[in-house]
Amino acid sequence: MKKNLLTSKSANQAAVERLVNAGRKAFDLLLEEVEKPIDPDLRDDQARNAMKSKKECFMDAKDIQAEVQRLEAALAGEEIPDDTVDEEATFKGGFAEKFAKLKSKK
């Protein structure tokens, strides 16, 4: 039984290492796309779409890099900070929610 557990753990570690390597490759590809200049001869709508595409590539690259760093920390046995945000603290509510809170306090 212990042998199965150990092989399962090493298989998981190998899978995470493969995922980290794939993430690095994906990051490099996205970074190349972001660095490419936009053709000045494009029409306005095409240039706008190209800029939106670059922004999306940038955001994806940023997300991949953060996840790769998190996975590398997990592989190294470091403690991974919990990035979850308390929804109660971030939700401000609109007019109706604020009015409902005032009404319930009375």
RAHUTA-V619726 format. One record per residue. N is the residue number from 1. RES is the residue in three letters. SS is DSSP state (alpha for helix, beta for strand, coil for the rest). OMEGA is omega in radians with two decimals (999 if undefined). Layout:
BEGIN
N_RES_SS_OMEGA / N_RES_SS_OMEGA
END
This chain:
BEGIN
1_MET_coil_-3.14 / 2_LYS_alpha_-3.14 / 3_LYS_alpha_3.09 / 4_ASN_alpha_3.14 / 5_LEU_alpha_-3.14 / 6_LEU_alpha_3.13 / 7_THR_alpha_3.10 / 8_SER_alpha_3.13 / 9_LYS_alpha_3.13 / 10_SER_alpha_3.07 / 11_ALA_alpha_3.09 / 12_ASN_alpha_3.14 / 13_GLN_alpha_3.11 / 14_ALA_alpha_3.13 / 15_ALA_alpha_3.12 / 16_VAL_alpha_3.10 / 17_GLU_alpha_3.08 / 18_ARG_alpha_3.12 / 19_LEU_alpha_3.10 / 20_VAL_alpha_3.13 / 21_ASN_alpha_3.10 / 22_ALA_alpha_3.11 / 23_GLY_alpha_3.10 / 24_ARG_alpha_3.12 / 25_LYS_alpha_3.12 / 26_ALA_alpha_3.11 / 27_PHE_alpha_3.14 / 28_ASP_alpha_3.12 / 29_LEU_alpha_3.13 / 30_LEU_alpha_3.13 / 31_LEU_alpha_3.08 / 32_GLU_alpha_3.14 / 33_GLU_alpha_-3.13 / 34_VAL_alpha_-3.09 / 35_GLU_alpha_-3.13 / 36_LYS_coil_3.12 / 37_PRO_coil_3.08 / 38_ILE_coil_-3.12 / 39_ASP_coil_-3.13 / 40_PRO_coil_-3.13 / 41_ASP_coil_-3.14 / 42_LEU_coil_3.04 / 43_ARG_coil_-3.08 / 44_ASP_alpha_-3.10 / 45_ASP_alpha_3.10 / 46_GLN_alpha_3.10 / 47_ALA_alpha_3.12 / 48_ARG_alpha_3.11 / 49_ASN_alpha_3.11 / 50_ALA_alpha_3.12 / 51_MET_alpha_3.10 / 52_LYS_alpha_3.12 / 53_SER_alpha_3.11 / 54_LYS_alpha_3.14 / 55_LYS_alpha_3.12 / 56_GLU_alpha_3.09 / 57_CYS_alpha_3.14 / 58_PHE_alpha_-3.12 / 59_MET_alpha_3.10 / 60_ASP_alpha_3.13 / 61_ALA_alpha_3.13 / 62_LYS_alpha_3.12 / 63_ASP_alpha_-3.14 / 64_ILE_alpha_-3.13 / 65_GLN_alpha_3.13 / 66_ALA_alpha_-3.14 / 67_GLU_alpha_3.09 / 68_VAL_alpha_3.12 / 69_GLN_alpha_3.13 / 70_ARG_alpha_3.13 / 71_LEU_alpha_3.10 / 72_GLU_alpha_3.10 / 73_ALA_alpha_3.12 / 74_ALA_alpha_3.12 / 75_LEU_alpha_-3.13 / 76_ALA_coil_3.12 / 77_GLY_coil_3.13 / 78_GLU_coil_3.12 / 79_GLU_coil_-3.10 / 80_ILE_coil_3.12 / 81_PRO_coil_3.13 / 82_ASP_coil_-3.08 / 83_ASP_coil_-3.13 / 84_THR_coil_-3.10 / 85_VAL_coil_3.11 / 86_ASP_coil_-3.08 / 87_GLU_alpha_-3.14 / 88_GLU_alpha_-3.11 / 89_ALA_alpha_-3.08 / 90_THR_alpha_-3.13 / 91_PHE_coil_-3.10 / 92_LYS_coil_-3.14 / 93_GLY_coil_3.13 / 94_GLY_coil_-3.10 / 95_PHE_alpha_-3.08 / 96_ALA_alpha_-3.13 / 97_GLU_alpha_3.13 / 98_LYS_alpha_3.13 / 99_PHE_alpha_3.13 / 100_ALA_alpha_3.11 / 101_LYS_alpha_3.12 / 102_LEU_alpha_-3.11 / 103_LYS_alpha_-3.09 / 104_SER_alpha_3.14 / 105_LYS_alpha_-3.09 / 106_LYS_coil_999
END
